[in-house]
Amino acid sequence: KFLPLAKAIATELRWLPSGDSLAAENLLLGKAKNTWTRTFALANAVAQAYEWQLNPTQQCVRPFYCVAQLRKVEDLQPPEGGW
């Protein structure tokens, strides 16, 4: 299920100028299982894009660094209908 996200990340990285940044965010809200699943899918997608970067026969991804960070969100309002 993470392959479409990995392709989207790779596509964005390919067209970014060298040295630019790409942010992928994940809300750590909701049921623990859902939060874990979203985080796992995002981590797998970034890992797959990284593997494509290392593959010398398929230079489809520009070299990149991966940084993870937790950020506290203030005043987050639930969407209509709830989470």
Backbone bond lengths (Angstrom), bond angles and torsions (degrees), N, CA, C in turn:
res aa  C-N    CA-C-N  psi(-1)  N-CA   C-N-CA  omega(-1)  CA-C   N-CA-C  phi
1 K - - - 1.456 - - 1.524 112.10 -
2 F 1.304 118.53 -14.00 1.456 120.14 -177.38 1.527 112.71 -91.33
3 L 1.329 118.76 -8.37 1.461 121.05 -176.28 1.536 113.08 -61.36
4 P 1.345 120.44 -43.10 1.465 118.64 176.32 1.535 112.51 -59.91
5 L 1.325 116.93 -38.39 1.464 120.16 177.69 1.527 110.44 -67.47
6 A 1.328 118.07 -39.83 1.465 121.38 177.27 1.524 110.67 -62.08
7 K 1.329 117.22 -41.06 1.464 120.89 178.06 1.520 111.11 -65.17
8 A 1.335 116.70 -39.36 1.463 120.26 178.16 1.524 111.01 -64.96
9 I 1.326 117.10 -41.84 1.472 120.88 178.00 1.520 110.04 -63.87
10 A 1.330 117.25 -45.68 1.467 121.13 179.76 1.524 111.22 -61.91
11 T 1.332 116.85 -39.99 1.463 120.43 179.36 1.518 110.84 -64.40
12 E 1.329 116.46 -45.39 1.466 119.45 178.79 1.523 111.24 -62.93
13 L 1.328 117.02 -41.48 1.467 120.14 179.88 1.521 111.27 -64.95
14 R 1.320 116.48 -36.06 1.469 120.37 -178.25 1.525 111.45 -63.07
15 W 1.332 117.25 -37.28 1.460 120.41 -174.41 1.524 113.92 -94.22
16 L 1.323 117.36 -7.04 1.469 119.54 176.95 1.523 110.32 -73.94
17 P 1.327 117.63 141.30 1.459 119.31 172.28 1.529 110.33 -63.09
18 S 1.298 116.58 149.57 1.463 121.09 -179.58 1.523 110.28 -57.60
19 G 1.321 116.46 131.57 1.458 121.59 179.21 1.524 113.63 95.44
20 D 1.340 118.88 -10.62 1.464 121.35 178.19 1.522 110.65 -78.32
21 S 1.322 116.07 170.98 1.461 121.89 -176.20 1.519 111.17 -117.56
22 L 1.315 114.35 151.90 1.461 122.41 173.85 1.522 106.84 -129.86
23 A 1.312 116.69 128.33 1.467 120.72 179.78 1.521 109.79 -109.19
24 A 1.305 116.07 134.78 1.464 122.67 172.92 1.517 106.24 -123.76
25 E 1.323 117.07 120.50 1.457 121.11 -175.04 1.516 111.42 -111.74
26 N 1.317 114.44 154.38 1.451 122.21 178.14 1.519 108.29 -142.31
27 L 1.322 116.80 123.44 1.464 119.57 177.16 1.521 109.95 -76.46
28 L 1.306 115.91 132.37 1.460 121.61 178.58 1.522 109.36 -96.33
29 L 1.318 115.41 52.96 1.459 121.73 179.73 1.517 109.06 -122.56
30 G 1.297 116.27 161.19 1.450 121.35 178.51 1.512 111.05 98.08
31 K 1.311 115.30 -165.30 1.458 121.01 179.98 1.523 110.17 -64.90
32 A 1.319 116.62 146.60 1.465 121.72 -177.59 1.527 111.37 -57.66
33 K 1.322 116.82 -40.88 1.464 120.08 -179.40 1.530 111.10 -62.43
34 N 1.329 117.21 -43.02 1.463 120.93 179.43 1.519 111.85 -66.85
35 T 1.326 116.23 -41.14 1.459 120.27 177.59 1.521 110.49 -62.03
36 W 1.323 116.53 -45.27 1.458 120.89 179.57 1.526 110.57 -62.43
37 T 1.329 117.86 -43.05 1.457 122.15 -178.48 1.528 111.12 -63.41
38 R 1.336 117.55 -44.35 1.471 120.64 178.86 1.523 111.10 -64.25
39 T 1.329 116.50 -42.98 1.467 120.64 179.89 1.524 110.58 -65.62
40 F 1.314 117.43 -41.78 1.460 122.46 179.05 1.531 110.73 -62.30
41 A 1.336 116.46 -43.75 1.470 120.32 179.66 1.524 111.34 -64.61
42 L 1.328 117.45 -41.19 1.457 120.80 179.13 1.525 110.66 -65.45
43 A 1.321 117.27 -44.20 1.470 120.97 178.64 1.525 111.06 -62.47
44 N 1.328 117.56 -41.67 1.462 120.52 177.95 1.521 111.88 -65.70
45 A 1.311 117.73 -38.12 1.457 120.96 178.97 1.526 111.17 -63.93
46 V 1.326 117.02 -44.64 1.471 120.32 178.15 1.527 110.15 -65.55
47 A 1.328 117.43 -40.11 1.467 120.74 177.98 1.526 110.97 -62.65
48 Q 1.328 117.92 -39.67 1.459 120.71 178.67 1.521 110.82 -66.24
49 A 1.322 117.57 -42.41 1.466 120.54 176.85 1.524 110.31 -61.23
50 Y 1.313 117.02 -38.22 1.469 121.33 177.27 1.526 110.77 -64.49
51 E 1.341 117.39 -41.69 1.470 120.85 177.87 1.530 110.78 -62.15
52 W 1.326 116.67 -39.80 1.469 119.49 177.51 1.513 110.09 -64.08
53 Q 1.319 117.36 -34.29 1.471 121.34 178.29 1.521 110.67 -63.95
54 L 1.332 117.22 -38.22 1.462 121.39 -176.46 1.517 113.41 -78.99
55 N 1.328 117.83 -17.55 1.454 122.00 -177.49 1.532 109.34 -73.78
56 P 1.347 118.15 110.93 1.465 119.95 -175.29 1.529 113.69 -68.89
57 T 1.329 118.54 -21.32 1.462 120.15 -179.33 1.519 111.93 -84.91
58 Q 1.319 117.07 -11.27 1.459 120.96 -176.49 1.528 109.30 -133.03
59 Q 1.310 116.68 78.14 1.462 121.26 -177.71 1.524 110.62 -82.97
60 C 1.310 116.16 66.73 1.462 119.96 -177.13 1.527 112.63 -99.45
61 V 1.317 117.36 -8.16 1.461 120.32 -176.62 1.524 109.56 -124.78
62 R 1.304 115.07 131.91 1.462 121.60 176.62 1.537 108.87 -69.64
63 P 1.337 119.48 142.47 1.479 120.43 178.00 1.536 111.10 -54.62
64 F 1.331 116.02 139.19 1.460 119.83 -178.70 1.519 110.70 -146.74
65 Y 1.337 115.36 160.71 1.447 123.11 173.07 1.528 107.74 -106.57
66 C 1.303 116.21 146.70 1.465 120.76 178.73 1.523 108.44 -112.32
67 V 1.329 116.13 128.86 1.454 122.49 179.23 1.524 107.72 -129.40
68 A 1.318 117.31 132.79 1.468 122.11 177.19 1.515 109.04 -115.02
69 Q 1.311 115.71 142.42 1.459 119.88 -177.27 1.523 109.50 -153.34
70 L 1.317 116.33 140.44 1.462 121.42 172.88 1.516 108.22 -92.20
71 R 1.317 116.09 137.21 1.457 120.69 -178.82 1.511 108.12 -134.03
72 K 1.326 116.44 128.94 1.462 120.86 178.32 1.529 108.66 -80.48
73 V 1.319 115.18 129.24 1.457 120.89 179.83 1.519 108.32 -100.92
74 E 1.298 116.45 124.36 1.461 122.20 179.08 1.529 109.77 -93.81
75 D 1.287 116.49 143.89 1.471 123.20 173.53 1.517 112.69 56.61
76 L 1.312 117.46 43.66 1.453 120.90 177.45 1.520 108.92 -80.70
77 Q 1.306 116.37 121.52 1.456 121.93 -179.01 1.523 109.73 -98.16
78 P 1.350 117.83 133.01 1.457 119.56 177.26 1.519 110.64 -67.05
79 P 1.331 117.64 146.56 1.467 119.49 177.04 1.514 110.47 -67.80
80 E 1.330 116.35 163.96 1.461 120.20 178.47 1.521 108.83 -59.59
81 G 1.294 117.23 130.91 1.447 120.99 -177.59 1.512 112.46 96.01
82 G 1.342 117.92 -6.23 1.474 122.02 178.18 1.506 113.69 86.04
83 W 1.321 114.47 -178.33 1.458 121.28 -179.76 1.481 107.84 -78.02
